């Protein structure tokens, strides 16, 4: 795409799943960027689903706030790791992203 991989990796996370999709479509060569794009998409979808489901259950609705705060903290960690050029894998989601980006 004409930018450094670590910057592109960071940008995959900036606007959630939307920026992940943009970089997944735009990036043709870098598996590092594709990995972060896939992980961004999957992470944000999982966060939305988990937060929504917990928010719909009256007894545990207050935990929804904890999920969103935890997700925000993890999002910042993912941004920093991508900027440092690291392929930081989340449990389960990272494995799927890795298979999609690196094929195996």
C-alpha positions as CSV (number, residue, x, y, z in Angstrom):
1,X,0.0,0.0,0.0
2,X,3.0,2.3,0.1
3,X,3.3,2.7,3.8
4,X,5.3,0.9,6.5
5,X,3.8,-2.4,7.6
6,X,3.7,-1.3,11.3
7,X,1.7,1.8,10.5
8,X,-0.7,-0.1,8.3
9,X,-1.0,-2.8,11.0
10,X,-1.9,-0.1,13.5
11,X,-4.4,1.5,11.2
12,X,-6.2,-1.8,10.8
13,X,-7.4,-1.3,14.4
14,X,-8.2,2.4,14.5
15,X,-11.8,2.3,13.2
16,X,-12.6,-1.2,14.4
17,X,-13.8,-3.7,11.9
18,X,-14.3,-1.1,9.2
19,X,-10.6,-0.2,9.0
20,X,-9.8,-3.9,9.1
21,X,-12.0,-4.6,6.1
22,X,-10.5,-1.6,4.2
23,X,-6.9,-2.8,4.8
24,X,-7.9,-6.4,4.0
25,X,-9.3,-5.3,0.6
26,X,-6.5,-2.8,-0.1
27,X,-3.5,-4.9,1.0
28,X,-2.3,-7.3,-1.6
29,X,1.2,-8.4,-0.4
30,X,1.8,-8.0,3.3
31,X,0.7,-10.9,5.4
32,X,1.6,-8.9,8.5
33,X,-1.1,-6.3,7.6
34,X,-3.6,-9.0,6.5
35,X,-3.1,-10.7,9.9
36,X,-3.8,-7.5,11.8
37,X,-6.8,-6.7,9.5
38,X,-8.3,-10.1,10.1
39,X,-7.7,-9.9,13.9
40,X,-9.2,-6.4,14.0
41,X,-12.4,-7.6,12.2
42,X,-12.7,-10.7,14.4
43,X,-11.9,-8.9,17.6
44,X,-14.4,-6.2,17.0
45,X,-17.2,-8.6,16.0
46,X,-16.6,-10.7,19.1
47,X,-16.6,-7.7,21.3
48,X,-19.9,-6.4,19.8
49,X,-21.5,-9.9,20.1
50,X,-20.3,-10.5,23.7
51,X,-21.2,-7.0,24.9
52,X,-24.6,-7.2,23.3
53,X,-25.5,-10.6,24.6
54,X,-24.4,-9.7,28.1
55,X,-26.3,-6.5,27.9
56,X,-29.5,-8.4,27.1
57,X,-29.4,-10.6,30.2
58,X,-30.8,-8.6,33.1
59,X,-28.9,-10.4,35.9
60,X,-25.5,-9.8,34.4
61,X,-26.2,-6.6,32.4
62,X,-23.8,-4.6,34.6
63,X,-20.9,-6.8,33.4
64,X,-21.4,-5.3,29.9
65,X,-19.5,-2.2,31.1
66,X,-16.6,-4.4,32.2
67,X,-16.6,-6.1,28.8
68,X,-16.4,-2.7,27.0
69,X,-13.7,-1.4,29.3
70,X,-11.7,-4.6,28.9
71,X,-12.2,-4.4,25.1
72,X,-10.9,-0.8,25.1
73,X,-7.8,-1.7,27.0
74,X,-7.1,-4.7,24.8
75,X,-7.7,-2.5,21.7
76,X,-5.0,-0.1,22.9
77,X,-2.6,-3.1,23.5
78,X,-3.3,-4.3,19.9
79,X,-2.6,-0.8,18.5
80,X,0.7,-0.7,20.4
81,X,1.8,-4.2,19.4
82,X,1.0,-3.6,15.7
83,X,2.9,-0.3,15.8
84,X,5.9,-2.1,17.3
85,X,5.8,-4.5,14.4
86,X,4.7,-7.5,16.5
87,X,2.3,-10.1,15.4
88,X,0.5,-10.3,18.8
89,X,-2.1,-13.1,18.7
90,X,-5.2,-13.1,20.7
91,X,-6.4,-16.5,21.9
92,X,-8.6,-18.3,19.4
93,X,-9.2,-15.1,17.3
94,X,-5.5,-14.8,16.6
95,X,-5.3,-18.4,15.4
96,X,-8.2,-17.8,12.9
97,X,-6.6,-14.5,11.7
98,X,-3.3,-16.3,11.3
99,X,-4.8,-19.0,9.1
100,X,-6.6,-16.4,7.0
101,X,-3.5,-14.3,6.5
102,X,-0.8,-16.9,6.2
103,X,-2.9,-19.8,5.0
104,X,-2.3,-23.2,6.6
